[in-house]
Amino acid sequence: MVDTYKPMDVFDSMTECTFILKPTTQQSQQQKQQPQKKSRAKSAAGRRSSMAAGREDNADHDISANGGFVPLLQGKEPVESMELRRRLFADMWTPLEHLLSETEKRVNNEGVTEVCDFVSASYTRVETTEKGQLASPFAEIATAVVFSGVNTGDHSNLFQSLQDQLYENSHYVVMLESQYCTSLPNMLKSMLEQVAAGLGIGTGGGSKGRAGGGTGVGFKGIPYDMSLLRIWWDEATPRKGSRIVVILQDFEGFGPLVVDDFIRIAANYCQDVPIVVVFGLATSYECVHQSLTKASISMLNVERFNLQRSKQCIDTVIRSVFVESASVLSFGAEAYKSLLDQFLLYSFSITGFVKKLKFAIMDFFYAQPLSVLSAMVSRLDQDGNCATFSIRECPIRLCQEQIELIRMQRSVQRFFDKKVEMDGDDGRKYTVKALVDDDFLQDSVLPEMLRHLVSYRQSYSLGISMVQAIQDTMPEAQHKPLRTLHYYGISQLFDEGTHWKTLSAAIRRMKVPEMEQLLTRFDSILNSSDSLDLQYVETSGTDIKSLLQQARELVANPDQTLKDEGYGEGKTLADAPSKRIRTRTDMDNRPFLLFDNSSTDQELRALDICCGYIESILRACLSPYQNVPLYEVFYYRHSFLLDTTFSAQPRAAVQTALGKSQYYIDCDCCNGSSAVGDDDRDDEADERIMPSMNDTSIAYRLHQECGRMINLYDWYSAFSSVVEQESTFMPKAPSQSEIQARFLRASEEMRFLGFIKSTQRKTDHVVRLTWGH
């Protein structure tokens, strides 16, 4: 008798599909569709289930209509507050997304323009010999080697921008991908079809001019040969100065022999048809030499270009979004480090950076009930080095739960404590009224706290600009990029970091002319923002404009400093020594004085005071954001959520799914309830191997009991002994052929998931690759 094999169920394979267990709403809908019974009890139950299903359908419809937004605060949030959060998310992300895309295009525009200029200038120069005679014709294909970055996910946007720019310059563009060009005939077919579409051949109408929009050929049996391209080019009327640009977007993915043959063929036609080849590289230029032969490389006139400037783009995005406050929401130190590490240490992907930023903004408006406060901050046009904001009235009235949540914030409590400390009895009355009067808190206290927040953002942007101005006077090796400076500014006290010591040493080595230039640069930064609000800095007792004015006066008249030291009472400035002998203390504190013989003591004293003023300004501007009221709301700090969402750990997830499949499949047959009591089954059920488990899960648990080398026969015997116990759950026991087939499938899935591999040492053994649980 021939054994029959049970067909594979959709829940048997852990790698075939991903299934979703639907909620009870679907079950209630099924109950709704069942035929009505004659019994009154069943009819009443059916009506109740139909009403419940209708309510659940309406709830699902409301959630989908609101874009997934649900009332927060345990359902106590008003509907108008939920609607406001939904509108605020759209109003914030839409212009921010446009800003990010335009920034990426602007940063990469220089590299795209260089490639377009190279394409336009190709085949325009006539080579001559030393005697002035025309050189013998030699076929060289104009070739641009473009380094597009290590992250292949961003290449499509980059090459799309390059394609659009080439089209605007009257060129015909052919975009080839390695997955569709596995052989030379396929490559020529794809190329000629795109060229035909660009030239308008076989389309039955005029040409749109852009290649890559379809086949463009209306008949079968076309000979895909380069000679056909020459005929089309001679008969067609191409635009003046146009070229046929063939872009190999992922050069590393093409077969070396395919590209080598294509270059040899194209070299014979490049004198009649202006073909320009663009190689998109993600690794290094050595890949071209390793893939192509010397004969093919000698037929190429190669120029190198750098198309992807991801680090410059990230710095520009960070300046626009975080430093200059293009968005009301900013990032805390931990979340910003997670955002930056994902880019610098893993992928260099601009797209991944933007996705992570969007996820944080979504989480802010979806899960933060106080995100409605961002409606009180309206962003105006960009003004100089920082954004301009205005505080307005909240469009809705906050509920009692939202008011209490504001009062419970630690930063708000410190704000009230500071009020009491500074204003005395008036501050105490102000605090008591804010704690008991909800209308006073929303109408008067909230706008004041938000003005402090906006003022801090503007002063912080001013401080970062000043730090960059100081860095410009230092050697380039000591420069820090903007992304690092911003991390220093939000992660710690700026004057406690190592970079602060470098900046302080740089300004203390300056002479009078250098200090004058730096102060002039500070004035231009300060005056570039006419509506700069320095209220937060002034509350700490630092007047930036006054300190800069005093510093300019000291540098302009250094002798004035001697009056503060007593040279005005019975002494004249002429009595003061211009120089004095340098002491050992001076040499220890200022080693550069050994090389400075031109500065007088008056100038050194003035420079020292100026350095103190600059350090005071930077300390006030770059103070920690934790001192700002409501920073818990407007500084996103959920770094763990970002890490778990975008830094997935597939091995841990797969091991958990195989080791505890009952939590993934949500079934009762695998939790050991049939063999273990309800009281003590939790721990024992996790270790017990049940025959009703998934085959791959059974094989995984059995392989955990083995060492480095797993004997396949022993593994199969143990698997068979477990599976044969299915007769207690099923009317018919599985046959040996069926068990063997199931074991082979499970072992192959284990091999596919990377838990085992074959070995040449013992053909009847496999090697275990993973350890731990």
C-alpha positions in Angstrom: 0.0 0.0 0.0 1.4 3.4 -1.0 1.6 5.9 1.8 -0.2 9.2 1.1 1.5 12.5 2.2 -0.6 15.0 3.9 -0.8 18.3 2.0 1.0 21.3 3.6 -1.3 23.4 5.7 -0.8 27.2 5.7 0.2 27.1 9.3 2.8 24.4 9.0 5.7 26.3 7.5 7.3 29.2 9.4 8.9 30.6 6.2 6.1 30.2 3.6 3.8 33.0 4.8 3.0 35.5 7.4 -0.5 35.1 8.7 -2.7 37.5 10.7 -5.1 36.4 13.4 -8.1 38.7 13.1 -9.9 40.1 16.2 -13.3 39.1 17.4 -14.9 41.7 15.0 -14.6 39.2 12.2 -16.2 36.5 14.3 -19.1 38.7 15.1 -19.6 39.5 11.4 -19.7 35.8 10.7 -22.3 35.4 13.4 -24.2 38.2 11.8 -24.3 36.3 8.4 -25.6 33.1 9.9 -29.2 32.2 9.0 -31.7 33.1 11.6 -33.2 30.4 13.8 -36.8 30.0 14.8 -36.0 30.1 18.5 -36.6 33.5 20.2 -33.4 33.1 22.3 -31.3 32.5 19.2 -32.9 35.4 17.4 -32.2 37.7 20.3 -28.6 36.5 20.5 -28.3 37.1 16.8 -29.7 40.6 17.1 -27.3 41.4 20.0 -24.3 40.1 18.0 -25.4 42.1 15.0 -25.7 45.2 17.0 -22.2 44.6 18.5 -20.8 43.9 15.1 -22.4 47.1 13.8 -20.8 49.1 16.7 -17.4 47.6 16.0 -17.8 48.3 12.3 -18.6 51.9 13.1 -15.6 52.1 15.4 -13.3 50.6 12.8 -14.7 53.1 10.2 -14.1 56.0 12.6 -10.5 55.0 13.2 -9.8 54.6 9.5 -11.5 57.9 8.8 -9.3 59.7 11.5 -6.1 58.3 10.0 -5.6 55.8 12.9 -5.9 58.5 15.6 -7.8 57.4 18.7 -8.7 59.3 21.9 -6.0 59.2 24.5 -6.0 59.6 28.3 -7.9 56.3 28.6 -10.6 57.5 26.2 -11.2 60.8 28.1 -9.6 63.0 25.5 -12.2 65.2 23.6 -12.9 64.5 20.0 -11.8 68.0 18.9 -8.4 67.5 20.6 -8.0 64.2 18.6 -9.0 66.0 15.4 -6.5 68.8 16.1 -3.7 66.3 16.6 -4.5 64.7 13.2 -4.5 68.1 11.5 -1.3 69.2 13.2 0.5 66.1 12.0 -0.4 66.8 8.4 0.4 70.5 8.7 3.9 69.7 10.2 5.0 66.8 8.1 3.9 68.0 4.6 6.2 71.1 4.5 8.9 69.3 6.4 8.9 66.5 3.8 9.1 69.0 1.0 12.0 70.7 2.8 13.9 67.4 3.2 13.5 66.5 -0.5 14.5 69.9 -1.7 17.5 69.8 0.7 18.7 66.5 -0.7 18.3 67.7 -4.3 20.1 70.9 -3.6 23.1 69.2 -1.9 23.4 66.6 -4.7 22.8 69.1 -7.4 26.4 70.0 -7.8 27.4 66.4 -8.6 24.5 66.0 -11.0 25.5 69.2 -12.8 29.0 68.0 -13.2 27.9 64.8 -14.8 25.6 66.6 -17.1 28.4 69.0 -18.2 30.6 66.0 -18.9 27.9 64.5 -21.1 27.3 67.7 -23.0 31.1 68.2 -23.6 31.8 64.7 -24.8 32.6 64.1 -28.5 33.1 67.9 -29.1 36.9 68.1 -29.2 39.1 67.2 -32.2 42.4 65.6 -31.3 45.5 66.6 -33.4 49.0 65.4 -33.6 52.1 67.4 -32.7 52.4 68.6 -36.3 48.9 70.0 -36.3 47.4 67.2 -38.4 44.2 65.4 -37.5 44.9 62.3 -35.4 43.9 58.9 -36.7 40.4 58.0 -35.5 40.3 55.9 -32.4 37.2 54.7 -30.7 36.9 55.9 -27.1 33.5 55.9 -25.3 32.9 58.8 -23.0 32.4 57.2 -19.6 31.4 58.7 -16.3 32.1 56.6 -13.2 29.7 57.9 -10.5 30.2 57.0 -6.9 26.6 56.9 -5.6 27.2 55.8 -2.0 27.2 52.5 -0.2 23.4 52.6 0.5 21.8 51.2 -2.6 18.3 52.1 -1.4 19.0 55.8 -2.1 20.3 55.2 -5.6 17.0 55.3 -7.4 16.3 58.9 -6.2 19.8 60.0 -7.2 19.7 58.5 -10.7 16.2 59.7 -11.2 17.4 63.3 -10.5 20.3 62.6 -12.9 17.9 61.3 -15.5 15.6 64.4 -15.2 18.5 66.8 -15.5 19.9 65.0 -18.6 16.5 65.1 -20.2 16.3 68.8 -19.6 19.6 69.2 -21.4 18.1 67.5 -24.5 19.7 64.1 -24.0 18.2 60.6 -24.5 18.6 58.5 -21.3 18.6 54.7 -21.1 18.3 53.4 -17.6 19.5 49.8 -17.3 19.3 47.5 -14.2 21.2 44.3 -13.7 18.2 42.2 -12.9 16.8 42.8 -16.4 20.2 42.6 -18.2 21.4 39.1 -17.3 22.7 38.5 -20.9 23.9 40.6 -23.8 20.7 40.1 -25.9 18.6 41.2 -22.9 20.8 44.3 -22.4 20.6 45.3 -26.0 16.9 44.7 -26.2 16.2 46.9 -23.1 18.5 49.6 -24.5 17.1 49.7 -28.0 13.5 49.7 -26.8 14.1 52.7 -24.5 16.0 54.5 -27.3 13.1 53.8 -29.7 10.7 55.2 -27.2 12.8 58.3 -26.9 13.1 58.8 -30.6 9.4 58.1 -31.2 10.0 55.1 -33.4 7.1 52.6 -33.6 5.0 54.7 -31.2 2.6 55.9 -33.9 3.0 59.5 -32.9 5.4 62.2 -31.9 8.3 61.7 -29.5 8.1 62.7 -25.9 11.9 62.7 -25.9 12.3 60.7 -22.7 13.6 57.1 -22.8 12.6 54.4 -20.4 8.9 55.0 -20.7 8.1 51.7 -22.3 9.1 49.5 -25.3 8.2 52.0 -27.9 8.3 49.2 -30.6 5.0 48.1 -32.2 6.1 45.0 -34.1 7.5 41.6 -33.2 10.6 39.9 -34.5 12.8 43.1 -34.3 16.5 42.4 -34.7 18.0 43.8 -31.5 21.4 44.9 -33.0 23.5 48.0 -32.6 23.4 48.5 -36.4 19.7 49.2 -36.0 20.5 52.0 -33.5 22.8 53.7 -36.2 20.0 53.5 -38.8 17.5 55.0 -36.3 19.9 57.8 -35.4 20.7 58.7 -39.1 17.0 58.7 -40.1 15.6 60.4 -37.0 16.0 64.1 -36.3 17.6 64.2 -32.8 17.8 67.4 -30.9 20.9 69.5 -31.4 23.8 68.5 -29.2 22.0 65.5 -27.8 23.6 62.3 -26.6 22.5 58.8 -25.9 23.3 58.3 -22.2 23.4 54.6 -21.1 23.2 54.5 -17.3 24.2 51.2 -15.5 22.7 52.0 -12.2 24.1 49.1 -10.2 27.4 48.3 -12.0 28.4 45.7 -9.5 25.3 43.6 -10.3 26.0 43.3 -14.0 27.9 40.3 -15.3 31.5 41.2 -16.3 31.3 39.4 -19.6 28.0 41.2 -20.5 29.4 44.6 -19.8 32.7 43.7 -21.6 30.9 42.6 -24.7 28.7 45.7 -24.7 31.6 48.0 -24.5 33.4 46.2 -27.4 30.3 46.5 -29.6 29.5 50.2 -28.6 33.1 51.2 -29.3 32.5 50.4 -33.0 29.5 52.7 -33.3 30.5 55.6 -31.0 31.9 57.6 -34.0 28.5 57.5 -35.7 26.2 57.5 -32.6 27.2 59.7 -29.6 27.0 57.1 -26.8 27.9 58.1 -23.3 28.1 55.4 -20.6 27.5 56.1 -16.9 28.7 53.5 -14.3 27.0 53.7 -10.9 29.4 52.4 -8.3 28.6 51.8 -4.6 32.0 50.4 -3.6 35.2 51.7 -5.2 36.8 52.4 -8.6 38.8 49.2 -8.4 35.6 47.3 -9.2 35.8 48.6 -12.8 39.4 47.2 -13.2 38.4 43.9 -11.6 35.3 43.4 -13.8 36.5 44.6 -17.2 39.5 43.5 -19.3 42.3 45.8 -20.2 41.2 45.8 -23.8 37.8 47.1 -22.8 39.1 49.7 -20.3 41.4 51.1 -23.1 38.2 51.9 -25.1 36.8 54.1 -22.3 37.5 57.8 -21.7 36.8 57.8 -18.0 35.9 60.7 -15.6 35.2 60.2 -11.9 32.3 61.9 -10.1 30.9 61.8 -6.6 27.2 62.0 -6.8 26.2 61.1 -3.2 27.0 63.6 -0.5 25.1 62.0 2.3 27.1 63.5 5.2 26.8 67.1 3.8 23.1 66.4 3.3 22.6 65.2 6.8 24.4 68.3 8.2 22.1 70.5 6.1 19.0 68.6 7.3 20.1 68.8 11.0 20.7 72.6 10.6 17.2 73.1 9.1 15.2 70.8 11.3 16.9 70.9 14.7 19.3 73.8 15.0 17.2 76.4 13.1 14.0 74.9 14.3 12.1 74.2 11.1 9.9 71.9 13.3 8.4 72.6 16.7 9.4 69.1 17.7 13.0 68.5 18.4 15.0 65.4 19.6 16.5 64.7 23.0 20.0 63.4 23.4 19.2 59.7 23.4 16.8 59.8 20.5 19.1 62.0 18.5 22.0 59.6 19.1 19.8 56.7 17.9 18.9 58.7 14.8 22.5 59.6 14.1 24.0 56.2 14.8 21.5 54.5 12.4 22.9 56.7 9.7 26.6 56.9 10.5 27.2 53.3 11.7 24.9 51.3 9.5 23.6 52.5 6.2 24.4 56.2 5.3 20.9 56.2 4.1 19.1 59.6 3.7 15.8 57.7 3.1 16.2 55.7 6.4 17.0 59.0 8.2 13.8 60.6 6.9 11.7 57.5 7.7 13.0 57.5 11.3 12.3 61.2 11.6 8.7 60.7 10.3 8.1 57.8 12.7 9.1 60.0 15.6 6.8 62.8 14.5 4.0 60.3 14.0 4.5 58.9 17.5 4.5 62.4 18.9 1.1 63.2 17.5 -0.4 59.8 17.8 0.6 59.0 21.4 1.2 62.4 23.1 -2.0 64.0 24.4 -0.1 67.3 24.9 1.0 67.5 21.3 -1.9 69.9 20.8 0.2 72.6 22.4 2.2 72.8 19.2 -0.8 74.6 17.7 0.0 77.5 19.9 3.4 77.9 18.2 3.2 79.2 14.6 6.3 79.3 12.5 6.9 82.4 10.4 9.3 82.8 7.5 13.0 82.0 7.9 14.9 85.0 9.3 18.6 84.8 9.1 20.2 82.0 11.0 17.1 80.9 12.9 13.4 80.5 12.5 10.9 83.0 13.7 7.9 81.8 15.8 4.9 83.6 17.3 2.8 82.4 20.2 -1.0 82.4 19.7 -4.0 81.2 21.5 -4.8 77.5 21.5 -7.7 76.8 19.1 -9.4 74.4 21.6 -9.9 74.4 25.4 -7.8 71.8 27.1 -9.6 69.2 29.2 -9.0 68.6 32.9 -6.7 65.6 32.3 -4.5 67.6 29.9 -4.2 70.5 32.4 -3.2 68.1 35.2 -0.7 66.4 32.9 0.9 69.8 32.3 1.1 70.5 36.0 2.8 67.2 36.7 5.8 67.9 34.4 9.0 68.3 36.3 10.1 71.2 34.1 6.8 73.1 34.9 7.4 72.6 38.6 10.9 74.0 38.3 9.4 76.9 36.4 7.1 77.7 39.3 9.9 77.3 41.8 12.0 79.8 39.9 9.1 82.2 39.8 8.8 82.1 43.6 12.5 82.5 44.0 12.8 85.5 41.7 9.5 87.4 42.4 8.9 86.5 46.0 5.3 87.0 47.1 4.1 87.9 43.6 5.6 84.7 42.3 4.0 82.8 45.0 0.6 84.2 44.2 1.2 83.5 40.5 2.1 79.9 41.3 -1.0 79.3 43.5 -3.3 80.8 40.9 -1.7 78.6 38.1 -2.2 75.5 40.2 -5.9 76.1 41.0 -7.2 78.1 38.0 -7.3 76.1 34.8 -8.2 79.1 32.6 -5.3 81.1 34.0 -2.9 78.3 33.3 -4.0 78.0 29.7 -4.5 81.6 28.9 -1.5 83.2 30.7 1.0 80.6 32.0 1.2 78.4 28.9 2.0 81.2 26.5 4.8 82.4 28.8 6.4 79.0 29.0 6.2 78.5 25.3 7.9 81.9 24.8 10.7 80.7 27.0 10.9 77.6 24.8 11.0 79.6 21.5 13.5 82.0 23.0 15.8 79.1 24.0 15.6 77.6 20.5 16.7 80.9 18.9 19.5 81.5 21.4 20.7 77.9 20.9 20.9 78.4 17.2 22.9 81.6 17.8 25.3 79.7 20.1 25.9 77.0 17.5 26.6 79.7 14.8 29.1 81.3 17.1 30.8 78.0 17.7 31.1 77.4 14.0 32.6 81.0 13.6 35.3 80.1 16.2 36.0 76.8 14.4 36.7 78.7 11.2 39.7 80.3 12.9 41.1 76.9 13.9 43.0 74.3 11.8 40.6 72.1 9.7 41.7 69.0 11.6 40.1 70.4 14.7 36.7 71.1 13.1 33.7 69.2 14.2 30.7 68.8 11.8 27.4 70.3 12.7 25.8 67.0 13.5 28.5 66.4 16.2 28.2 70.0 17.6 24.5 69.6 18.0 25.0 66.3 19.9 27.4 68.1 22.2 24.9 70.9 22.7 22.0 68.6 23.8 23.8 65.7 25.5 25.9 67.5 28.2 27.0 70.8 29.5 28.8 72.2 26.6 31.6 73.8 28.7 32.3 70.4 30.3 33.2 68.6 27.0 36.6 68.2 25.5 35.7 70.2 22.4 35.0 73.2 24.7 38.6 73.1 25.9 39.8 73.2 22.3 37.5 76.2 21.5 38.6 78.0 24.6 42.3 77.5 23.8 41.7 78.7 20.3 40.2 82.0 21.3 42.8 82.6 24.0 45.6 82.2 21.4 44.1 85.0 19.3 45.8 88.4 18.9 44.0 91.7 18.6 43.4 91.7 14.8 42.1 88.1 15.0 39.8 89.0 17.9 38.5 92.0 16.0 37.6 89.8 13.1 35.8 87.2 15.3 33.8 89.9 17.0 32.8 91.3 13.6 31.7 87.9 12.6 29.6 87.6 15.8 28.0 91.0 15.0 27.0 89.8 11.6 25.5 86.6 13.0 23.6 88.6 15.6 22.3 91.3 13.2 21.2 88.7 10.6 18.1 88.0 12.7 16.2 91.2 13.3 13.4 89.5 15.3 15.8 87.5 17.5 14.2 86.8 20.9 16.8 86.5 23.7 14.4 86.5 26.6 15.6 83.1 27.9 19.2 84.2 27.9 18.5 87.5 29.6 16.7 85.8 32.4 20.0 84.1 33.3 21.6 87.5 33.7 23.5 87.5 30.4 23.1 90.4 28.0 24.7 89.2 24.7 24.5 92.6 22.9 26.0 94.4 25.9 28.8 92.0 26.3 29.8 92.1 22.6 29.7 95.9 22.7 32.1 95.9 25.8 34.4 93.4 24.0 34.6 95.6 20.9 35.4 98.6 23.1 38.2 96.7 24.9 39.8 95.5 21.7 39.6 99.0 20.2 41.1 100.6 23.3 43.1 98.1 25.4 44.5 100.8 27.7 41.1 101.3 29.1 41.6 98.0 31.1 44.3 99.6 33.2 41.8 102.0 34.8 40.0 99.0 36.3 43.3 98.0 37.9 44.0 101.3 39.7 45.9 103.3 37.1 43.7 106.3 37.4 44.3 107.2 41.0 47.5 109.2 41.1 48.9 107.3 38.1 48.7 107.9 34.4 48.6 105.4 31.6 52.1 106.5 30.6 53.4 105.2 34.0 52.1 101.7 33.2 54.7 99.4 31.7 54.0 98.3 28.2 55.6 94.9 28.9 56.6 93.0 32.0 58.8 90.0 32.6 56.8 86.7 31.9 56.6 84.6 35.1 56.5 80.8 35.3 52.8 81.0 36.0 52.3 82.9 32.7 54.2 80.3 30.8 52.2 77.5 32.4 48.8 79.1 31.6 49.7 80.6 28.3 52.5 78.7 26.6 52.0 80.6 23.4 53.5 83.7 25.1 56.9 82.2 24.4 56.3 83.0 20.7 54.4 86.3 21.2 56.6 89.3 21.6 54.4 91.9 20.0 51.3 92.0 22.4 51.5 94.4 25.4 50.2 93.6 28.8 47.3 96.0 28.2 46.3 94.0 25.0 46.7 90.7 26.8 44.5 91.8 29.6 41.9 93.1 27.2 42.0 89.9 25.2 41.6 87.9 28.4 38.4 89.9 29.4 37.1 89.4 25.9 37.6 85.7 26.1 35.6 85.7 29.4 32.8 87.5 27.7 32.6 85.0 24.8 32.7 82.1 27.2 29.8 83.6 29.2 27.8 84.1 26.0 28.3 80.5 24.9 27.5 79.1 28.3 24.2 81.0 28.3 23.2 80.1 24.8 24.2 76.4 24.9 22.6 75.7 28.3 20.9 72.3 28.7 17.5 72.0 27.2 16.3 70.2 30.4 16.1 73.7 32.0 13.4 74.8 29.6 9.8 74.4 30.6 7.8 71.8 28.7 10.9 70.2 27.3 9.3 66.8 28.1 6.6 67.5 25.5 8.6 69.2 22.7 11.9 67.1 22.9 11.3 63.6 21.7 13.1 61.1 23.9 11.8 57.6 23.1 15.0 56.2 21.8 14.1 52.6 22.8 11.1 52.7 20.5 13.2 54.0 17.6 15.8 51.3 18.2 13.3 48.4 18.4 11.4 49.6 15.4 14.3 50.4 13.0 17.1 48.2 14.4 15.3 44.8 14.2 16.9 41.7 15.5 15.7 38.9 13.2 17.6 36.1 14.9 16.1 36.8 18.3 12.6 37.1 16.7 12.9 33.8 14.9 14.3 32.0 17.9 11.4 33.3 20.0 8.9 32.2 17.4 10.4 28.7 17.2 10.9 28.3 20.9 7.6 29.7 22.0 5.4 29.2 19.0 2.1 29.2 21.0 2.5 32.9 21.6 2.9 33.5 17.8 0.3 31.1 16.5 -2.1 31.8 19.4 -3.4 28.2 19.8 -4.2 26.1 22.8 -2.8 22.8 21.4 0.9 23.8 21.9 0.8 25.2 25.5 0.9 21.8 27.2 -2.6 22.1 28.7 -3.4 18.6 27.9 -0.4 17.1 29.8 0.2 19.6 32.6 -2.1 21.0 35.2 -3.3 24.6 35.0 -1.5 25.7 38.1 2.1 24.8 37.2 2.0 24.5 33.5 3.5 27.9 32.6 7.2 27.0 33.1 6.9 23.3 32.2 5.0 23.9 29.0 7.7 26.0 27.6 10.2 23.2 27.9 7.9 20.3 26.9 7.9 19.3 23.2 4.3 18.6 22.1 3.5 16.7 18.9 0.9 19.3 17.9 3.7 21.9 17.5 4.9 23.1 14.2 7.4 20.7 12.6 10.1 23.4 12.4 9.6 24.3 16.1 9.9 20.6 17.0 13.2 20.3 15.0 14.5 23.5 16.6 13.8 22.4 20.1 15.4 19.0 19.5 18.5 20.6 17.9 19.0 22.7 21.1 19.8 19.4 23.0 22.7 18.6 20.6 26.3 19.7 20.5 28.2 21.3 17.7 27.8 18.3 15.4 24.2 16.9 14.9 23.7 13.4 13.6 20.9 13.5 11.1 19.7 10.0 11.9 19.5 10.6 15.6 17.8 13.9 14.9 15.3 12.2 12.7 14.7 9.4 15.2 13.9 12.0 17.9 11.7 13.9 15.6 9.8 10.7 14.6 9.3 9.7 18.2 7.6 13.1 18.9 5.5 13.2 15.7 4.2 9.6 16.2 2.4 10.8 19.3 -0.1 12.6 17.0 -2.2 9.5 17.1 -3.6 10.7 20.5 -4.9 13.9 18.8 -5.7 12.5 15.3 -7.7 9.5 14.2 -5.0 8.3 11.9 -1.3 8.1 12.8 1.2 9.6 10.3 3.1 7.1 8.1 6.9 6.9 8.0 7.0 8.4 4.5 5.0 11.4 5.7 7.2 11.8 8.8 10.4 11.6 6.7 9.0 14.2 4.3 8.1 16.5 7.2 11.5 16.1 8.8 13.2 17.0 5.5 11.1 20.1 5.1 11.8 21.2 8.7 15.5 20.6 8.4 15.7 22.6 5.2 13.8 25.4 6.8 16.4 25.3 9.6 19.1 25.5 7.1 17.4 28.4 5.3 17.0 30.3 8.6 20.7 29.8 9.3 20.6 27.4 12.3 22.5 24.6 10.7 24.8 23.9 7.7 26.2 20.9 5.9 29.8 19.8 6.5 32.3 17.9 4.4 33.9 16.2 7.3 30.8 14.0 8.0 28.2 13.7 5.3 25.6 12.3 7.8 26.1 15.2 10.2 25.2 18.9 10.1 26.9 21.7 12.1 25.0 23.8 14.6 25.6 27.5 14.0 23.7 29.3 16.8 23.9 29.0 20.5 21.8 30.4 23.3 18.1 30.9 23.7 
